[in-house]
Amino acid sequence: MDNIQIRLMNQREAIEIADEWKYPQPYDFYDMTVDREDYEEIIDPVSRGDHYYSVLKNHNLIGFFGVFPKESGENEIELGLGLKPDLTGKGLGKNFVTTILQYIKEEHSYVKVWLSVADFNQRAIKLYEQVEFNYIGEKVQETNGGKYNFIEMSNFSEDLIDKNNNLNF
C-alpha cells in the first residue's frame, strides 16, 4: 500500500473509529458501540495505552490494529484489526494485513501472531489464510452481550528462525 503511515492511535482517531465506523450486517458485529467494554478500551487513552495503532493512507485514516502480548508464550502477540467500513469488500484486505504484519515484524520482536475471528466472517478467514495464518482451533467467547464462536488462527514468523532452528532476535 503506497503512502501508508502507521502511528500510535490518537484520541481523535479513536473517537472516529468508536463512534462513526458502522459496518453493514452481519459485520455490524464489529461496531465498537455494540460492546461497551471494547468501546471504552479504545476511547480511553489509559486503557488504549500503546497497544492501538492507526493506519493512514495519504493522511486519511483507513484502518487500525491492536497488538497485545499473549500470556501463553514469550514473543507471541495477539492481533486485532479493522479496515474502515467503506473500504471493506474491495480487495484491499490482503495489502492491509500484509502491511500491518510487516510493521509488527519491524517494530516488535515476535515469533507468532495470533488472532481470533468470528466464525461467520468467512471473508476474513479466507483473507487470513491467504496471508498464511493457520487454523488453530475454536472457542466460545462472551462479547457483544452474548456468546459467539470464534476461530483461532496463527501466523508463525519463519524468517525469525535460522537454518539451525535457532530463534533470531
C-alpha positions in Angstrom: 0.0 0.0 0.0 1.6 3.2 -1.1 1.8 6.3 1.1 1.0 4.4 4.2 1.7 5.8 7.6 1.3 3.8 10.9 1.4 5.5 14.2 0.1 5.2 17.7 -3.7 6.0 17.7 -4.6 9.4 18.9 -7.8 10.4 20.7 -9.4 11.9 17.6 -8.9 8.7 15.6 -10.1 6.6 18.5 -13.4 8.5 18.7 -13.9 8.4 14.9 -13.4 4.6 14.9 -15.6 4.1 18.0 -18.4 6.4 17.2 -18.5 6.7 13.4 -17.4 3.4 11.9 -20.5 1.4 11.2 -20.3 -1.9 9.3 -23.2 -3.4 7.2 -24.8 -6.6 8.5 -23.6 -9.1 9.5 -20.3 -7.2 10.0 -22.0 -4.7 12.4 -21.0 -7.2 15.0 -17.6 -5.4 14.8 -19.1 -1.9 15.5 -17.4 -0.6 18.7 -20.7 0.7 20.1 -22.0 -2.9 20.2 -19.7 -3.9 23.0 -19.3 -1.4 25.9 -16.0 -2.9 27.1 -14.4 -2.6 23.6 -15.8 0.9 23.2 -14.4 2.1 26.5 -11.0 0.4 25.9 -10.4 2.2 22.6 -11.7 5.7 23.6 -9.9 5.8 27.0 -6.3 6.9 26.5 -5.1 5.0 29.5 -6.8 1.7 28.5 -5.7 2.1 24.9 -2.1 2.7 26.0 0.4 1.9 23.4 -1.5 -1.1 22.1 -3.6 0.6 19.4 -2.2 1.9 16.1 -3.8 3.9 13.3 -3.2 3.1 9.6 -3.3 6.1 7.3 -3.1 6.4 3.5 -2.4 9.9 2.2 -3.1 11.2 5.7 -6.6 9.6 5.8 -7.5 7.1 8.4 -8.2 3.8 6.6 -7.8 1.3 9.5 -6.4 0.3 12.8 -4.9 -2.5 14.7 -4.1 -3.5 18.3 -1.2 -5.6 19.4 -1.4 -7.4 22.8 1.2 -9.6 24.4 -0.1 -13.2 24.6 0.0 -14.6 28.1 0.7 -18.1 26.9 4.1 -17.5 25.4 7.1 -15.3 25.1 7.4 -13.3 21.9 3.8 -14.1 21.0 1.2 -11.4 20.3 -2.5 -11.3 19.7 -3.6 -9.0 16.8 -6.9 -7.3 16.4 -7.6 -5.1 13.4 -10.2 -3.3 11.4 -10.4 -1.7 8.0 -12.7 1.4 7.5 -16.2 0.1 6.7 -16.5 1.8 3.2 -13.2 0.1 2.2 -14.1 -3.5 3.1 -15.0 -6.0 0.4 -12.9 -4.1 -2.3 -9.9 -6.4 -2.4 -7.8 -4.2 -0.1 -7.6 -6.6 2.8 -4.5 -8.6 1.7 -2.3 -5.5 1.3 -3.7 -4.0 4.5 -3.0 -7.1 6.6 0.4 -7.6 5.0 1.4 -4.0 5.7 0.4 -4.4 9.4 2.3 -7.7 9.7 5.4 -6.1 8.2 5.2 -3.2 10.6 4.8 -5.5 13.6 7.8 -7.6 12.5 9.9 -4.5 12.2 8.7 -2.8 15.4 8.1 -5.7 17.8 10.0 -8.9 18.3 7.6 -11.8 17.8 7.7 -15.4 16.8 4.0 -16.0 16.4 1.0 -13.7 15.8 -2.4 -14.9 16.9 -5.9 -13.7 16.0 -9.5 -14.6 16.6 -12.2 -14.1 14.1 -16.0 -14.7 14.4 -16.8 -18.0 12.6 -19.4 -16.3 10.4 -16.8 -14.0 8.9 -15.7 -16.3 6.1 -14.4 -13.3 4.1 -11.8 -12.5 6.8 -11.0 -16.2 7.4 -10.2 -16.6 3.7 -8.1 -13.4 3.8 -6.1 -14.6 6.8 -5.4 -17.9 5.1 -4.1 -16.0 2.1 -1.5 -14.3 4.3 -0.5 -17.7 5.8 -2.5 -17.8 9.0 -3.4 -21.3 10.0 -6.4 -22.7 11.8 -5.5 -23.5 15.4 -8.9 -24.2 17.0 -12.2 -22.8 18.0 -13.5 -21.1 21.2 -16.7 -19.7 22.5 -16.2 -16.1 23.7 -18.6 -13.8 25.6 -18.8 -10.5 23.8 -21.5 -8.1 22.5 -24.0 -9.3 25.1 -23.8 -12.9 24.1 -21.7 -16.0 23.4 -20.2 -16.4 20.0 -18.0 -18.9 18.2 -14.6 -17.7 17.1 -11.9 -19.3 15.0 -8.3 -19.0 16.4 -5.6 -18.6 13.8 -1.8 -18.0 14.0 1.0 -17.0 11.7 4.4 -18.3 12.6 7.2 -16.0 11.5 9.6 -18.4 10.0 12.1 -15.7 9.0 12.9 -15.3 12.6 14.5 -18.8 12.6 17.9 -19.5 11.1 19.0 -22.7 9.3 19.9 -24.3 12.7 16.4 -23.8 14.1 17.6 -21.0 16.4 15.4 -18.0 17.1 16.9 -14.7 15.8 16.0 -11.6 17.7 
